[in-house]
Amino acid sequence: MQQELLFEVRDGIGLITFNRAEARNALTFDMYRQLAEHCTAVGDDEAVDVLIITGSGGRAFAAGTDIAQFRDFHGAEDALAYEQRIDDVLQALETCRVPTIAAITGACTGGGAGIAACCDLRIADRSLKFGFPIARTLGNCLSNASLSRLSSLLGAARLREIIFTARLIESEEALAIGLVATLVETAQDVLPEARSLASRLKTHAPLTLQATKEALRRLRVQGPGAADEDLIVRCYTSEDFREGLDAFLGKREPHWKGR
């Protein structure tokens, strides 16, 4: 039986691949579960410095939740449990210890777009189609938690516009608005570019990246008054800060330990 989600680690870079190319990598509930589990496990695995998420087949990152998953929905409990499931998965991704990169080819819609939006950085090819066309497909809605994440990334006005019109953001617009950090020509270029970026991130101070991720998450959830003392103290009192100072003054490359 084909594995629907693949995971490997090579040279400190974790790679999660949605592996349902024949279904444009539409996500099953089990795939969501595995994604959350890997994000949590990576946080405890010092062998992983960066995590890349991608889709197989070259035509889609992930074309939303597999519609078959909704056949048994009958009432309020099913709806609320589904949105809670999605929020739990996105929170596991958002709080993952290491930097996360979405390597996107083609369709990136619905739940797939939510996952990509939660990654720290996104790389895409020119076939990108990003959005939430639910107003012309299922007629469901996004939770407040999902809307908050997406609004922080896209802005409330643009988010409202793409949901109301059910249009998809394409590659040039995605680059112009900062939705993607890098645009490459073809699907075959996406993963190598993501690996190149991951290799660069591996050379940077991990505590700086972790503190920045968590601070931005707190600002989104709690607003400008969000606490940051623990993040500041952790960085400034770390071995890495002393190493960075010594390396800078000694005109050499620092050797980060993440502590």
C-alpha positions, -999 to +999 in steps of 0.1 A: +000+000+000+013+034-010+023+057+019+003+089+017+029+110+036+067+105+034+093+117+058+131+116+055+161+134+070+192+141+051+221+164+061+201+180+089+172+188+066+138+171+072+115+165+042+078+158+044+062+149+011+024+146+005+023+115-016-011+113-033-001+127-067-031+110-084-054+131-062-033+162-064-022+154-029-056+161-014-052+156+023-068+128+043-073+130+081-045+106+085-021+128+065-030+157+088-023+136+118+010+124+105+020+160+096+013+172+131+032+143+146+063+149+125+063+186+133+062+178+170+089+150+167+112+173+147+110+198+176+127+171+199+152+159+173+185+177+173+195+160+141+170+182+122+178+218+116+152+228+090+120+212+077+108+213+041+072+204+032+063+196-004+039+176-026+047+148-050+039+147-088+048+182-098+012+194-102+001+202-067+015+210-032-019+200-018-053+206-033-071+209+001-088+183+022-100+152+003-137+157-001-144+121+008-134+129+043-167+150+047-191+122+037-198+113+073-204+149+084-239+152+099-240+179+125-224+206+146-200+182+164-185+170+131-180+206+119-164+218+151-142+187+155-129+192+119-119+228+124-103+219+158-083+192+140-071+217+114-062+242+141-042+216+161-023+206+129-015+242+120-005+250+156+019+221+156+034+234+124+035+270+136+053+261+168+077+237+153+112+244+167+130+246+134+125+269+104+099+255+080+098+259+042+069+252+019+082+240-015+051+246-036+044+233-071+010+241-088-022+239-068-020+250-032-056+254-020-078+250+010-060+230+037-029+229+016-028+267+014-034+268+052-003+246+057+019+266+033+008+298+049+019+285+084+054+277+071+081+303+078+091+307+041+075+297+008+091+289-025+070+282-056+071+277-094+052+297-120+023+272-120+013+283-085-024+287-077-030+297-041-062+303-023-095+292-007-122+288-034-147+275-008-174+301-018-178+283-052-170+247-040-180+234-006-197+264+009-179+259+042-159+286+061-125+290+078-122+292+116-112+324+133-078+309+141-072+302+104-084+336+094-061+352+119-031+334+105-040+342+069-048+378+077-014+383+093+002+370+061-019+384+034-037+414+050-074+414+059-085+432+027-068+408+003-079+378+023-115+390+022-112+396-015-098+362-025-124+344-004-153+364-016-143+362-052-130+326-049-101+335-071-066+320-068-034+340-064-009+332-091+029+333-091+037+369-100+012+383-076+024+359-049+060+372-053+049+409-054+029+406-021+055+386-003+035+354-001+064+336-016+101+344-010+114+330-042+098+321-076+115+295-098+106+286-134+095+249-132+083+223-107+117+205-110+134+237-097+114+240-065+129+213-042+165+221-051+158+258-044+142+248-011+172+226-002+196+255-010+176+278+012+175+252+040+213+248+038+217+286+042+194+286+072+214+258+088+243+282+091+224+308+111+219+311+148+191+287+157+181+306+189+176+338+168+154+319+144+134+302+172+129+335+191+118+353+160+093+326+151+078+325+186+077+363+190+058+367+158+034+340+168+028+357+201+023+391+185-003+376+162-022+359+190-017+383+219-010+416+202+017+442+210+017+435+247+028+399+242+055+388+266+090+386+252+113+386+283+119+349+282+129+350+245+153+379+251+169+363+282+173+330+264+192+345+235+214+370+254+224+346+281+231+317+257+264+300+248+256+310+212+255+347+220+289+345+236+302+324+206+287+350+182+304+378+200+338+360+201+335+350+165+327+385+154+355+401+173+379+373+162+368+377+125+358+341+121+327+321+114+306+313+145+299+277+155+263+276+167+251+250+192+215+261+198+221+266+235 
